[in-house]
């Protein structure tokens, strides 16, 4: 029985990083269950981890992360162009309708 660090260093050459292995432990439902604990570290059978690594799904040849659409919501930036009605009051420069500054530095 080995911990994830020892398994990564000595038994799983096809895994990109220790972080990838730790992430798979949390996100991959086919990741093997631990069989014991040593302190706070989970211990796994080497054969179970090798079997998981051999059978895990991989991306098709020639694909990259750039081929996927981005995850999550992108933060939209506030647009400062447009009519004066669309500019927040706190950003308006006094005396000049339709203009704005993100940080109102006018005297």
Jmol script that loads the backbone (N, CA, C; Angstrom):
load data "model"
ATOM      1  N   UNK A   1       0.839  -1.167   0.000  1.00  0.00           N
ATOM      2  CA  UNK A   1       0.000   0.000   0.000  1.00  0.00           C
ATOM      3  C   UNK A   1       0.890   1.238   0.000  1.00  0.00           C
ATOM      4  N   UNK A   2       0.471   2.244  -0.805  1.00  0.00           N
ATOM      5  CA  UNK A   2       1.267   3.458  -0.959  1.00  0.00           C
ATOM      6  C   UNK A   2       0.353   4.685  -0.912  1.00  0.00           C
ATOM      7  N   UNK A   3       0.951   5.819  -0.576  1.00  0.00           N
ATOM      8  CA  UNK A   3       0.249   7.087  -0.644  1.00  0.00           C
ATOM      9  C   UNK A   3       0.320   7.634  -2.073  1.00  0.00           C
ATOM     10  N   UNK A   4      -0.405   8.710  -2.337  1.00  0.00           N
ATOM     11  CA  UNK A   4      -0.430   9.265  -3.687  1.00  0.00           C
ATOM     12  C   UNK A   4       0.934   9.777  -4.132  1.00  0.00           C
ATOM     13  N   UNK A   5       1.694  10.401  -3.232  1.00  0.00           N
ATOM     14  CA  UNK A   5       3.017  10.914  -3.612  1.00  0.00           C
ATOM     15  C   UNK A   5       3.942   9.783  -4.044  1.00  0.00           C
ATOM     16  N   UNK A   6       3.995   8.732  -3.256  1.00  0.00           N
ATOM     17  CA  UNK A   6       4.860   7.595  -3.599  1.00  0.00           C
ATOM     18  C   UNK A   6       4.383   6.912  -4.878  1.00  0.00           C
ATOM     19  N   UNK A   7       3.085   6.799  -5.044  1.00  0.00           N
ATOM     20  CA  UNK A   7       2.546   6.191  -6.263  1.00  0.00           C
ATOM     21  C   UNK A   7       2.926   7.022  -7.480  1.00  0.00           C
ATOM     22  N   UNK A   8       2.809   8.346  -7.370  1.00  0.00           N
ATOM     23  CA  UNK A   8       3.167   9.225  -8.483  1.00  0.00           C
ATOM     24  C   UNK A   8       4.657   9.121  -8.805  1.00  0.00           C
ATOM     25  N   UNK A   9       5.495   9.154  -7.782  1.00  0.00           N
ATOM     26  CA  UNK A   9       6.947   9.146  -7.998  1.00  0.00           C
ATOM     27  C   UNK A   9       7.472   7.810  -8.510  1.00  0.00           C
ATOM     28  N   UNK A  10       6.872   6.692  -8.092  1.00  0.00           N
ATOM     29  CA  UNK A  10       7.466   5.388  -8.376  1.00  0.00           C
ATOM     30  C   UNK A  10       6.653   4.458  -9.268  1.00  0.00           C
ATOM     31  N   UNK A  11       5.337   4.673  -9.376  1.00  0.00           N
ATOM     32  CA  UNK A  11       4.526   3.653 -10.027  1.00  0.00           C
ATOM     33  C   UNK A  11       3.648   4.155 -11.176  1.00  0.00           C
ATOM     34  N   UNK A  12       3.442   5.468 -11.305  1.00  0.00           N
ATOM     35  CA  UNK A  12       2.510   5.984 -12.313  1.00  0.00           C
ATOM     36  C   UNK A  12       3.205   6.989 -13.231  1.00  0.00           C
ATOM     37  N   UNK A  13       4.021   6.513 -14.161  1.00  0.00           N
ATOM     38  CA  UNK A  13       4.764   7.447 -15.016  1.00  0.00           C
ATOM     39  C   UNK A  13       3.880   8.216 -16.005  1.00  0.00           C
ATOM     40  N   UNK A  14       2.674   7.748 -16.290  1.00  0.00           N
ATOM     41  CA  UNK A  14       1.816   8.414 -17.269  1.00  0.00           C
ATOM     42  C   UNK A  14       1.009   9.574 -16.705  1.00  0.00           C
ATOM     43  N   UNK A  15       1.074   9.801 -15.403  1.00  0.00           N
ATOM     44  CA  UNK A  15       0.319  10.885 -14.769  1.00  0.00           C
ATOM     45  C   UNK A  15       1.174  12.141 -14.806  1.00  0.00           C
ATOM     46  N   UNK A  16       0.569  13.266 -15.219  1.00  0.00           N
ATOM     47  CA  UNK A  16       1.320  14.496 -15.451  1.00  0.00           C
ATOM     48  C   UNK A  16       1.899  15.111 -14.179  1.00  0.00           C
ATOM     49  N   UNK A  17       1.145  15.105 -13.092  1.00  0.00           N
ATOM     50  CA  UNK A  17       1.634  15.740 -11.867  1.00  0.00           C
ATOM     51  C   UNK A  17       0.930  15.144 -10.657  1.00  0.00           C
ATOM     52  N   UNK A  18       1.507  15.414  -9.505  1.00  0.00           N
ATOM     53  CA  UNK A  18       0.891  14.966  -8.263  1.00  0.00           C
ATOM     54  C   UNK A  18      -0.441  15.690  -8.058  1.00  0.00           C
ATOM     55  N   UNK A  19      -0.501  16.972  -8.446  1.00  0.00           N
ATOM     56  CA  UNK A  19      -1.768  17.713  -8.340  1.00  0.00           C
ATOM     57  C   UNK A  19      -2.852  17.082  -9.211  1.00  0.00           C
ATOM     58  N   UNK A  20      -2.489  16.612 -10.395  1.00  0.00           N
ATOM     59  CA  UNK A  20      -3.469  15.953 -11.270  1.00  0.00           C
ATOM     60  C   UNK A  20      -4.005  14.689 -10.609  1.00  0.00           C
ATOM     61  N   UNK A  21      -3.140  13.967  -9.937  1.00  0.00           N
ATOM     62  CA  UNK A  21      -3.551  12.753  -9.243  1.00  0.00           C
ATOM     63  C   UNK A  21      -4.475  13.089  -8.072  1.00  0.00           C
ATOM     64  N   UNK A  22      -4.138  14.134  -7.324  1.00  0.00           N
ATOM     65  CA  UNK A  22      -4.984  14.538  -6.197  1.00  0.00           C
ATOM     66  C   UNK A  22      -6.344  15.043  -6.674  1.00  0.00           C
ATOM     67  N   UNK A  23      -6.354  15.771  -7.778  1.00  0.00           N
ATOM     68  CA  UNK A  23      -7.617  16.255  -8.340  1.00  0.00           C
ATOM     69  C   UNK A  23      -8.477  15.089  -8.798  1.00  0.00           C
ATOM     70  N   UNK A  24      -7.866  14.113  -9.444  1.00  0.00           N
ATOM     71  CA  UNK A  24      -8.604  12.934  -9.907  1.00  0.00           C
ATOM     72  C   UNK A  24      -9.231  12.192  -8.733  1.00  0.00           C
ATOM     73  N   UNK A  25      -8.543  12.165  -7.600  1.00  0.00           N
ATOM     74  CA  UNK A  25      -9.088  11.496  -6.411  1.00  0.00           C
ATOM     75  C   UNK A  25     -10.433  12.112  -6.008  1.00  0.00           C
ATOM     76  N   UNK A  26     -10.557  13.430  -6.190  1.00  0.00           N
ATOM     77  CA  UNK A  26     -11.789  14.110  -5.796  1.00  0.00           C
ATOM     78  C   UNK A  26     -12.852  14.126  -6.888  1.00  0.00           C
ATOM     79  N   UNK A  27     -12.443  14.171  -8.151  1.00  0.00           N
ATOM     80  CA  UNK A  27     -13.400  14.403  -9.234  1.00  0.00           C
ATOM     81  C   UNK A  27     -13.750  13.176 -10.067  1.00  0.00           C
ATOM     82  N   UNK A  28     -12.903  12.171 -10.061  1.00  0.00           N
ATOM     83  CA  UNK A  28     -13.125  11.005 -10.912  1.00  0.00           C
ATOM     84  C   UNK A  28     -13.837   9.900 -10.115  1.00  0.00           C
ATOM     85  N   UNK A  29     -15.074   9.576 -10.507  1.00  0.00           N
ATOM     86  CA  UNK A  29     -15.799   8.544  -9.758  1.00  0.00           C
ATOM     87  C   UNK A  29     -15.184   7.147  -9.893  1.00  0.00           C
ATOM     88  N   UNK A  30     -14.336   6.930 -10.895  1.00  0.00           N
ATOM     89  CA  UNK A  30     -13.718   5.615 -11.062  1.00  0.00           C
ATOM     90  C   UNK A  30     -12.400   5.490 -10.302  1.00  0.00           C
ATOM     91  N   UNK A  31     -11.959   6.561  -9.627  1.00  0.00           N
ATOM     92  CA  UNK A  31     -10.709   6.505  -8.867  1.00  0.00           C
ATOM     93  C   UNK A  31     -10.873   5.490  -7.739  1.00  0.00           C
ATOM     94  N   UNK A  32      -9.847   4.652  -7.518  1.00  0.00           N
ATOM     95  CA  UNK A  32      -9.975   3.602  -6.490  1.00  0.00           C
ATOM     96  C   UNK A  32     -10.149   4.180  -5.090  1.00  0.00           C
ATOM     97  N   UNK A  33     -10.867   3.472  -4.269  1.00  0.00           N
ATOM     98  CA  UNK A  33     -11.083   3.856  -2.879  1.00  0.00           C
ATOM     99  C   UNK A  33      -9.825   3.518  -2.068  1.00  0.00           C
ATOM    100  N   UNK A  34      -9.554   4.317  -1.058  1.00  0.00           N
ATOM    101  CA  UNK A  34      -8.392   4.023  -0.218  1.00  0.00           C
ATOM    102  C   UNK A  34      -8.681   2.788   0.632  1.00  0.00           C
ATOM    103  N   UNK A  35      -7.615   2.105   1.023  1.00  0.00           N
ATOM    104  CA  UNK A  35      -7.776   0.876   1.802  1.00  0.00           C
ATOM    105  C   UNK A  35      -7.297   1.042   3.243  1.00  0.00           C
ATOM    106  N   UNK A  36      -6.512   2.084   3.507  1.00  0.00           N
ATOM    107  CA  UNK A  36      -6.018   2.326   4.860  1.00  0.00           C
ATOM    108  C   UNK A  36      -5.579   3.779   4.965  1.00  0.00           C
ATOM    109  N   UNK A  37      -5.207   4.175   6.180  1.00  0.00           N
ATOM    110  CA  UNK A  37      -4.686   5.521   6.409  1.00  0.00           C
ATOM    111  C   UNK A  37      -3.393   5.431   7.194  1.00  0.00           C
ATOM    112  N   UNK A  38      -2.472   6.340   6.881  1.00  0.00           N
ATOM    113  CA  UNK A  38      -1.244   6.500   7.666  1.00  0.00           C
ATOM    114  C   UNK A  38      -1.211   7.962   8.074  1.00  0.00           C
ATOM    115  N   UNK A  39      -1.527   8.251   9.306  1.00  0.00           N
ATOM    116  CA  UNK A  39      -1.681   9.637   9.733  1.00  0.00           C
ATOM    117  C   UNK A  39      -2.895  10.220   9.008  1.00  0.00           C
ATOM    118  N   UNK A  40      -2.685  11.295   8.259  1.00  0.00           N
ATOM    119  CA  UNK A  40      -3.788  11.881   7.493  1.00  0.00           C
ATOM    120  C   UNK A  40      -3.752  11.456   6.023  1.00  0.00           C
ATOM    121  N   UNK A  41      -2.757  10.657   5.634  1.00  0.00           N
ATOM    122  CA  UNK A  41      -2.608  10.235   4.239  1.00  0.00           C
ATOM    123  C   UNK A  41      -3.408   8.964   3.968  1.00  0.00           C
ATOM    124  N   UNK A  42      -4.122   8.975   2.855  1.00  0.00           N
ATOM    125  CA  UNK A  42      -4.831   7.776   2.422  1.00  0.00           C
ATOM    126  C   UNK A  42      -3.852   6.851   1.715  1.00  0.00           C
ATOM    127  N   UNK A  43      -4.000   5.548   1.909  1.00  0.00           N
ATOM    128  CA  UNK A  43      -3.145   4.546   1.271  1.00  0.00           C
ATOM    129  C   UNK A  43      -3.972   3.735   0.284  1.00  0.00           C
ATOM    130  N   UNK A  44      -3.356   3.421  -0.851  1.00  0.00           N
ATOM    131  CA  UNK A  44      -4.024   2.716  -1.943  1.00  0.00           C
ATOM    132  C   UNK A  44      -3.202   1.500  -2.334  1.00  0.00           C
ATOM    133  N   UNK A  45      -3.868   0.514  -2.909  1.00  0.00           N
ATOM    134  CA  UNK A  45      -3.159  -0.631  -3.491  1.00  0.00           C
ATOM    135  C   UNK A  45      -2.526  -0.179  -4.805  1.00  0.00           C
ATOM    136  N   UNK A  46      -1.265  -0.513  -5.009  1.00  0.00           N
ATOM    137  CA  UNK A  46      -0.559  -0.111  -6.227  1.00  0.00           C
ATOM    138  C   UNK A  46      -1.269  -0.664  -7.460  1.00  0.00           C
ATOM    139  N   UNK A  47      -1.716  -1.894  -7.399  1.00  0.00           N
ATOM    140  CA  UNK A  47      -2.403  -2.512  -8.532  1.00  0.00           C
ATOM    141  C   UNK A  47      -3.685  -1.780  -8.900  1.00  0.00           C
ATOM    142  N   UNK A  48      -4.444  -1.317  -7.890  1.00  0.00           N
ATOM    143  CA  UNK A  48      -5.674  -0.567  -8.167  1.00  0.00           C
ATOM    144  C   UNK A  48      -5.374   0.749  -8.868  1.00  0.00           C
ATOM    145  N   UNK A  49      -4.310   1.453  -8.401  1.00  0.00           N
ATOM    146  CA  UNK A  49      -3.952   2.732  -9.019  1.00  0.00           C
ATOM    147  C   UNK A  49      -3.446   2.543 -10.452  1.00  0.00           C
ATOM    148  N   UNK A  50      -2.655   1.480 -10.673  1.00  0.00           N
ATOM    149  CA  UNK A  50      -2.163   1.213 -12.034  1.00  0.00           C
ATOM    150  C   UNK A  50      -3.311   0.862 -12.962  1.00  0.00           C
ATOM    151  N   UNK A  51      -4.259   0.080 -12.481  1.00  0.00           N
ATOM    152  CA  UNK A  51      -5.421  -0.282 -13.291  1.00  0.00           C
ATOM    153  C   UNK A  51      -6.233   0.968 -13.630  1.00  0.00           C
ATOM    154  N   UNK A  52      -6.437   1.858 -12.648  1.00  0.00           N
ATOM    155  CA  UNK A  52      -7.168   3.098 -12.899  1.00  0.00           C
ATOM    156  C   UNK A  52      -6.437   3.949 -13.942  1.00  0.00           C
ATOM    157  N   UNK A  53      -5.114   4.097 -13.786  1.00  0.00           N
ATOM    158  CA  UNK A  53      -4.338   4.915 -14.715  1.00  0.00           C
ATOM    159  C   UNK A  53      -4.382   4.338 -16.139  1.00  0.00           C
ATOM    160  N   UNK A  54      -4.360   3.021 -16.243  1.00  0.00           N
ATOM    161  CA  UNK A  54      -4.398   2.380 -17.561  1.00  0.00           C
ATOM    162  C   UNK A  54      -5.756   2.555 -18.231  1.00  0.00           C
ATOM    163  N   UNK A  55      -6.830   2.536 -17.459  1.00  0.00           N
ATOM    164  CA  UNK A  55      -8.179   2.559 -18.022  1.00  0.00           C
ATOM    165  C   UNK A  55      -8.845   3.936 -18.042  1.00  0.00           C
ATOM    166  N   UNK A  56      -8.185   4.958 -17.512  1.00  0.00           N
ATOM    167  CA  UNK A  56      -8.844   6.265 -17.458  1.00  0.00           C
ATOM    168  C   UNK A  56      -9.025   6.842 -18.854  1.00  0.00           C
ATOM    169  N   UNK A  57     -10.092   7.588 -19.076  1.00  0.00           N
ATOM    170  CA  UNK A  57     -10.324   8.162 -20.402  1.00  0.00           C
ATOM    171  C   UNK A  57      -9.309   9.248 -20.704  1.00  0.00           C
ATOM    172  N   UNK A  58      -8.951   9.340 -21.961  1.00  0.00           N
ATOM    173  CA  UNK A  58      -7.994  10.360 -22.416  1.00  0.00           C
ATOM    174  C   UNK A  58      -8.618  11.130 -23.562  1.00  0.00           C
ATOM    175  N   UNK A  59      -8.110  12.335 -23.775  1.00  0.00           N
ATOM    176  CA  UNK A  59      -8.587  13.155 -24.885  1.00  0.00           C
ATOM    177  C   UNK A  59      -8.131  12.530 -26.201  1.00  0.00           C
ATOM    178  N   UNK A  60      -8.890  12.790 -27.243  1.00  0.00           N
ATOM    179  CA  UNK A  60      -8.524  12.283 -28.566  1.00  0.00           C
ATOM    180  C   UNK A  60      -7.223  12.927 -29.026  1.00  0.00           C
ATOM    181  N   UNK A  61      -6.509  12.255 -29.884  1.00  0.00           N
ATOM    182  CA  UNK A  61      -5.252  12.764 -30.399  1.00  0.00           C
ATOM    183  C   UNK A  61      -5.469  14.089 -31.125  1.00  0.00           C
ATOM    184  N   UNK A  62      -4.598  15.052 -30.852  1.00  0.00           N
ATOM    185  CA  UNK A  62      -4.682  16.331 -31.541  1.00  0.00           C
ATOM    186  C   UNK A  62      -5.572  17.361 -30.867  1.00  0.00           C
ATOM    187  N   UNK A  63      -6.182  17.030 -29.732  1.00  0.00           N
ATOM    188  CA  UNK A  63      -7.019  18.009 -29.049  1.00  0.00           C
ATOM    189  C   UNK A  63      -6.239  18.646 -27.908  1.00  0.00           C
ATOM    190  N   UNK A  64      -6.633  19.829 -27.558  1.00  0.00           N
ATOM    191  CA  UNK A  64      -6.017  20.525 -26.432  1.00  0.00           C
ATOM    192  C   UNK A  64      -7.107  21.146 -25.598  1.00  0.00           C
ATOM    193  N   UNK A  65      -6.737  21.725 -24.492  1.00  0.00           N
ATOM    194  CA  UNK A  65      -7.700  22.436 -23.660  1.00  0.00           C
ATOM    195  C   UNK A  65      -8.269  23.637 -24.402  1.00  0.00           C
ATOM    196  N   UNK A  66      -7.539  24.151 -25.383  1.00  0.00           N
ATOM    197  CA  UNK A  66      -8.014  25.315 -26.119  1.00  0.00           C
ATOM    198  C   UNK A  66      -9.211  24.973 -26.996  1.00  0.00           C
ATOM    199  N   UNK A  67      -9.426  23.690 -27.259  1.00  0.00           N
ATOM    200  CA  UNK A  67     -10.562  23.275 -28.087  1.00  0.00           C
ATOM    201  C   UNK A  67     -11.869  23.327 -27.311  1.00  0.00           C
ATOM    202  N   UNK A  68     -11.798  23.357 -26.002  1.00  0.00           N
ATOM    203  CA  UNK A  68     -13.008  23.385 -25.188  1.00  0.00           C
ATOM    204  C   UNK A  68     -13.445  24.821 -24.949  1.00  0.00           C
ATOM    205  N   UNK A  69     -14.746  25.051 -24.816  1.00  0.00           N
ATOM    206  CA  UNK A  69     -15.188  26.385 -24.420  1.00  0.00           C
ATOM    207  C   UNK A  69     -14.785  26.627 -22.961  1.00  0.00           C
ATOM    208  N   UNK A  70     -14.554  27.877 -22.576  1.00  0.00           N
ATOM    209  CA  UNK A  70     -14.151  28.139 -21.195  1.00  0.00           C
ATOM    210  C   UNK A  70     -15.259  27.784 -20.215  1.00  0.00           C
ATOM    211  N   UNK A  71     -14.850  27.349 -19.014  1.00  0.00           N
ATOM    212  CA  UNK A  71     -15.813  26.999 -17.979  1.00  0.00           C
ATOM    213  C   UNK A  71     -16.168  28.224 -17.158  1.00  0.00           C
ATOM    214  N   UNK A  72     -17.331  28.190 -16.576  1.00  0.00           N
ATOM    215  CA  UNK A  72     -17.732  29.254 -15.666  1.00  0.00           C
ATOM    216  C   UNK A  72     -18.180  30.505 -16.396  1.00  0.00           C
ATOM    217  N   UNK A  73     -18.580  31.477 -15.614  1.00  0.00           N
ATOM    218  CA  UNK A  73     -19.032  32.730 -16.181  1.00  0.00           C
ATOM    219  C   UNK A  73     -17.873  33.704 -16.258  1.00  0.00           C
ATOM    220  N   UNK A  74     -17.810  34.417 -17.354  1.00  0.00           N
ATOM    221  CA  UNK A  74     -16.809  35.457 -17.472  1.00  0.00           C
ATOM    222  C   UNK A  74     -17.338  36.732 -16.850  1.00  0.00           C
ATOM    223  N   UNK A  75     -16.467  37.453 -16.204  1.00  0.00           N
ATOM    224  CA  UNK A  75     -16.863  38.707 -15.585  1.00  0.00           C
ATOM    225  C   UNK A  75     -16.943  39.776 -16.655  1.00  0.00           C
ATOM    226  N   UNK A  76     -18.076  40.423 -16.755  1.00  0.00           N
ATOM    227  CA  UNK A  76     -18.245  41.470 -17.745  1.00  0.00           C
ATOM    228  C   UNK A  76     -17.706  42.780 -17.209  1.00  0.00           C
ATOM    229  N   UNK A  77     -16.972  43.475 -18.054  1.00  0.00           N
ATOM    230  CA  UNK A  77     -16.466  44.780 -17.663  1.00  0.00           C
ATOM    231  C   UNK A  77     -17.523  45.832 -17.948  1.00  0.00           C
ATOM    232  N   UNK A  78     -17.542  46.852 -17.126  1.00  0.00           N
ATOM    233  CA  UNK A  78     -18.497  47.925 -17.306  1.00  0.00           C
ATOM    234  C   UNK A  78     -18.093  48.752 -18.522  1.00  0.00           C
ATOM    235  N   UNK A  79     -19.034  48.996 -19.389  1.00  0.00           N
ATOM    236  CA  UNK A  79     -18.782  49.787 -20.579  1.00  0.00           C
ATOM    237  C   UNK A  79     -19.064  51.242 -20.246  1.00  0.00           C
ATOM    238  N   UNK A  80     -18.113  52.116 -20.552  1.00  0.00           N
ATOM    239  CA  UNK A  80     -18.271  53.523 -20.221  1.00  0.00           C
ATOM    240  C   UNK A  80     -18.777  54.359 -21.394  1.00  0.00           C
ATOM    241  N   UNK A  81     -19.012  53.758 -22.530  1.00  0.00           N
ATOM    242  CA  UNK A  81     -19.555  54.511 -23.646  1.00  0.00           C
ATOM    243  C   UNK A  81     -21.067  54.373 -23.644  1.00  0.00           C
ATOM    244  N   UNK A  82     -21.764  55.255 -24.323  1.00  0.00           N
ATOM    245  CA  UNK A  82     -23.211  55.193 -24.381  1.00  0.00           C
ATOM    246  C   UNK A  82     -23.815  56.465 -23.837  1.00  0.00           C
ATOM    247  N   UNK A  83     -25.088  56.459 -23.669  1.00  0.00           N
ATOM    248  CA  UNK A  83     -25.758  57.662 -23.188  1.00  0.00           C
ATOM    249  C   UNK A  83     -25.450  57.884 -21.723  1.00  0.00           C
ATOM    250  N   UNK A  84     -25.686  59.109 -21.261  1.00  0.00           N
ATOM    251  CA  UNK A  84     -25.412  59.456 -19.871  1.00  0.00           C
ATOM    252  C   UNK A  84     -26.281  58.656 -18.916  1.00  0.00           C
ATOM    253  N   UNK A  85     -27.414  58.164 -19.407  1.00  0.00           N
ATOM    254  CA  UNK A  85     -28.302  57.392 -18.532  1.00  0.00           C
ATOM    255  C   UNK A  85     -27.707  56.041 -18.142  1.00  0.00           C
ATOM    256  N   UNK A  86     -26.768  55.525 -18.938  1.00  0.00           N
ATOM    257  CA  UNK A  86     -26.196  54.215 -18.647  1.00  0.00           C
ATOM    258  C   UNK A  86     -24.969  54.302 -17.760  1.00  0.00           C
ATOM    259  N   UNK A  87     -24.475  55.527 -17.495  1.00  0.00           N
ATOM    260  CA  UNK A  87     -23.279  55.693 -16.676  1.00  0.00           C
ATOM    261  C   UNK A  87     -23.712  55.874 -15.223  1.00  0.00           C
ATOM    262  N   UNK A  88     -23.150  55.086 -14.301  1.00  0.00           N
ATOM    263  CA  UNK A  88     -23.530  55.233 -12.898  1.00  0.00           C
ATOM    264  C   UNK A  88     -23.274  56.651 -12.403  1.00  0.00           C
ATOM    265  N   UNK A  89     -24.147  57.119 -11.547  1.00  0.00           N
ATOM    266  CA  UNK A  89     -24.040  58.488 -11.040  1.00  0.00           C
ATOM    267  C   UNK A  89     -22.697  58.747 -10.363  1.00  0.00           C
ATOM    268  N   UNK A  90     -22.182  57.775  -9.643  1.00  0.00           N
ATOM    269  CA  UNK A  90     -20.929  57.959  -8.920  1.00  0.00           C
ATOM    270  C   UNK A  90     -19.748  58.165  -9.862  1.00  0.00           C
ATOM    271  N   UNK A  91     -19.871  57.771 -11.129  1.00  0.00           N
ATOM    272  CA  UNK A  91     -18.767  57.887 -12.070  1.00  0.00           C
ATOM    273  C   UNK A  91     -18.839  59.164 -12.898  1.00  0.00           C
ATOM    274  N   UNK A  92     -19.941  59.873 -12.838  1.00  0.00           N
ATOM    275  CA  UNK A  92     -20.104  61.055 -13.681  1.00  0.00           C
ATOM    276  C   UNK A  92     -19.232  62.202 -13.208  1.00  0.00           C
ATOM    277  N   UNK A  93     -18.693  62.915 -14.170  1.00  0.00           N
ATOM    278  CA  UNK A  93     -17.919  64.109 -13.877  1.00  0.00           C
ATOM    279  C   UNK A  93     -18.889  65.266 -13.748  1.00  0.00           C
ATOM    280  N   UNK A  94     -18.824  66.024 -12.674  1.00  0.00           N
ATOM    281  CA  UNK A  94     -19.788  67.108 -12.486  1.00  0.00           C
ATOM    282  C   UNK A  94     -19.716  68.140 -13.614  1.00  0.00           C
ATOM    283  N   UNK A  95     -20.883  68.579 -14.082  1.00  0.00           N
ATOM    284  CA  UNK A  95     -20.969  69.644 -15.065  1.00  0.00           C
ATOM    285  C   UNK A  95     -20.809  69.226 -16.507  1.00  0.00           C
ATOM    286  N   UNK A  96     -20.432  67.968 -16.783  1.00  0.00           N
ATOM    287  CA  UNK A  96     -20.255  67.527 -18.154  1.00  0.00           C
ATOM    288  C   UNK A  96     -21.135  66.318 -18.389  1.00  0.00           C
ATOM    289  N   UNK A  97     -22.327  66.530 -18.973  1.00  0.00           N
ATOM    290  CA  UNK A  97     -23.215  65.387 -19.168  1.00  0.00           C
ATOM    291  C   UNK A  97     -22.636  64.382 -20.158  1.00  0.00           C
ATOM    292  N   UNK A  98     -22.820  63.106 -19.851  1.00  0.00           N
ATOM    293  CA  UNK A  98     -22.412  62.045 -20.764  1.00  0.00           C
ATOM    294  C   UNK A  98     -20.963  61.633 -20.646  1.00  0.00           C
ATOM    295  N   UNK A  99     -20.205  62.196 -19.725  1.00  0.00           N
ATOM    296  CA  UNK A  99     -18.825  61.779 -19.556  1.00  0.00           C
ATOM    297  C   UNK A  99     -18.706  61.035 -18.234  1.00  0.00           C
ATOM    298  N   UNK A 100     -17.658  60.275 -18.113  1.00  0.00           N
ATOM    299  CA  UNK A 100     -17.492  59.484 -16.899  1.00  0.00           C
ATOM    300  C   UNK A 100     -16.030  59.244 -16.613  1.00  0.00           C
ATOM    301  N   UNK A 101     -15.753  59.057 -15.360  1.00  0.00           N
ATOM    302  CA  UNK A 101     -14.455  58.597 -14.894  1.00  0.00           C
ATOM    303  C   UNK A 101     -14.733  57.465 -13.919  1.00  0.00           C
ATOM    304  N   UNK A 102     -13.936  56.420 -14.006  1.00  0.00           N
ATOM    305  CA  UNK A 102     -14.186  55.314 -13.091  1.00  0.00           C
ATOM    306  C   UNK A 102     -13.983  55.766 -11.652  1.00  0.00           C
ATOM    307  N   UNK A 103     -12.943  56.503 -11.398  1.00  0.00           N
ATOM    308  CA  UNK A 103     -12.691  57.064 -10.084  1.00  0.00           C
ATOM    309  C   UNK A 103     -12.880  58.549 -10.203  1.00  0.00           C
ATOM    310  N   UNK A 104     -13.884  59.068  -9.575  1.00  0.00           N
ATOM    311  CA  UNK A 104     -14.224  60.465  -9.717  1.00  0.00           C
ATOM    312  C   UNK A 104     -13.180  61.312  -9.009  1.00  0.00           C
ATOM    313  N   UNK A 105     -12.294  61.913  -9.807  1.00  0.00           N
ATOM    314  CA  UNK A 105     -11.220  62.727  -9.248  1.00  0.00           C
ATOM    315  C   UNK A 105     -11.451  64.201  -9.475  1.00  0.00           C
ATOM    316  N   UNK A 106     -12.648  64.552  -9.969  1.00  0.00           N
ATOM    317  CA  UNK A 106     -12.939  65.963 -10.233  1.00  0.00           C
ATOM    318  C   UNK A 106     -13.016  66.721  -8.922  1.00  0.00           C
ATOM    319  N   UNK A 107     -12.589  68.002  -8.920  1.00  0.00           N
ATOM    320  CA  UNK A 107     -12.615  68.785  -7.678  1.00  0.00           C
ATOM    321  C   UNK A 107     -14.014  69.085  -7.198  1.00  0.00           C
TER     322      UNK A 107
END
end "model"
wireframe off; spacefill off
backbone 0.3
color backbone group
